[in-house]
Every structure is written in structure tokens, then in C-alpha cells.
Amino acid sequence: MIKQKFDEPKEQLEKEIKEQNNKLERIKKAYINGVFELKEYNEEKKIVETAISELQNKLETTDCTKELKFTPKDILLKRDIDFINKVKLEKEYKARTKTWKDYTRQEQADLIMKYVDDIELALVGNEVVVNQINFRDSICKPCQELYDNGYIDTTKPMILGNVLGSVRFSNYLPEEEVGEIIMRLRQYYDVHYTEATYYVDKQMFYFNFAEDNSAIVRVFPLENYYKLDPDNKMETYRFGIIYINEEDKFQMQEIDTAFDYIPDETNTSVIYTKEPIPISVGVKPVKFCEEDTK
């Protein structure tokens, strides 16, 4: 919806609908004048009517987003909140979140039809296994654009000191945008920020791992290394880390607020200041699970 709001403005959709309606009129006149047979006329008419229907659906969605204030930056914020809720409010999170096994067979089929182009199968011995799942370009492309621009994360297995874990990783965002996200998160949670060195050749972070009941929320590069180091010739990268402590208090009276809302960006009661960088980082990743890679 966000992408459509910016990429397909209402005026453009209305113009395309008008052009398709004009095309439909031309087809009718051609049939009346004997240019088309009935079968050809019905086929051409169906194609144009389908195009009009799709455009009208997009127009209706655009009308819904006319007053939409939800932004790409809010996607990352909401995903951070969901992750923290999963750690801090595990019982409530599980009660509110549906996973694949919770869907009915028909719901699973509907999800596959909506998001998947095709599934490639392979025969291994006597078993049929999934070889490749190809998602629809209409889903993958916007997600990839959001990821490239730093507004959506991915889960990556990563060596952190002496531990194999999985962390949420997002691309570079300017410092002021990172500060705004941290400031908004702090309206709900006591989130903390620190930095760590990433060694490119070893593909690992360097800091001391400690079982101190803390968890990494997300890691992200502090500079745009895709542009600065496209050939990976730099020895180290600087990464920012957002993390939470288990003993930190849940700051809201209503738990539902954490699941149904996101913090207001206009709230100035919480001020973001960069904390001093400690020598060692005592935070742990979420323990690596094979399901996290699926």
C-alpha cells in the first residue's frame, strides 16, 4: 500500500482507466461495424474489462492510502517492536501471532497462491522434496527495495565472538534516522545502543560474549559500505547494535498497546543521545535455530 501510494498516484490511475474505457468503446464500434466476429469481440472485451477492473482495485487502494501516515521507516520500527515483544512478552506474543502450522489447509493454499509463483520439486530417492520456491516479483521487488534502503531487516546466522547465533540485520540508514527510531522505541522500552567492530575477512563481530540476560534487537552498518567498499577490501566495518536487558521494565500499563500501536514520532518527551561506547559488549544474540533460516 505504501509503495502504491508513491508509485501510482491517483491521477495516473484515473487517466489509465479513462484510456481503457475509450478502448472498450472503440472495440464496441468495431464490432458494430463488422470488423470483429462475436467471438473475437468477446475475447477483446474481456481483456479490456479485466484491465479496467484491476485499475479500479488499485484506485480503491490508493483512496485508502490517501491519508496514510504509515511510512517505510515505520515498517522497521514495527518489526523491532515485534521482536522485542517476542522476547519480553513471549506468552502474549504467541497468543497473538499465527504461524504456518496455525493456518488451515485452505488458508495455507490461499497464502501460497497469493505470494508464490511456483514451487520446484525434486525426487530424492523415493521422496519428493522442495528444491526451490519462487515468490512473486510483486512481493520480492518491493521487499528488496525496502531492504536495500535500510527499512526492512533479514535474519542472518552470524558468529559473534565465540558463539553461533542469528541476528536481525538491516542496511545502512543515516544517523539521524537511526536516532529517531531509537528515540521512538524508548517510548515503549528501555532499549540500549552500542557499537562493535566487524572483521570482514573472518565474517565475525569482535566482542566478549556474556550470559547476562540481554538480547540483540538488530545490528546495522554505521556507514554505507556498499558504496565505500564494493570489493570488500576494507578490513573492518563499524556496526551499531540495539539491544535490550531482561531486567528492563515494561513501560506500558496496557500490554495491547505494544502489539496494536507504534510510538508517535512527534513525541518529544524522549530524547536520543548517543551513549558512550564501552570497551566490550556484553550482549548475546538470539540462539540460532534452523527454523529461523526458513
Secondary structure, DSSP 8 states (H G I E B T S, - for coil): -HHHHHHS-HHHHHHHHHHHHHHHHHHHHHHHTTSS-HHHHHHHHHHHHHHHHHHHHHHHHHHHTTT----HHHHHHHHHHHHHHHHHSHHHHHHH---GGGS-HHHHHHHHHHHEEEEEEEEETTEEEEEEEEE-HHHHHHHHHHHHTTSS-EEEEEEETTEEEEEEE-----HHHHHHHHHHHTTTS-EEEEEEEEETTTTEEES----SSEEEEEEEESS-HHHH-TT---SEEEEEEEEEETTS----S-HHHHHH----TT--SS--------SS-----EE--GGGG-
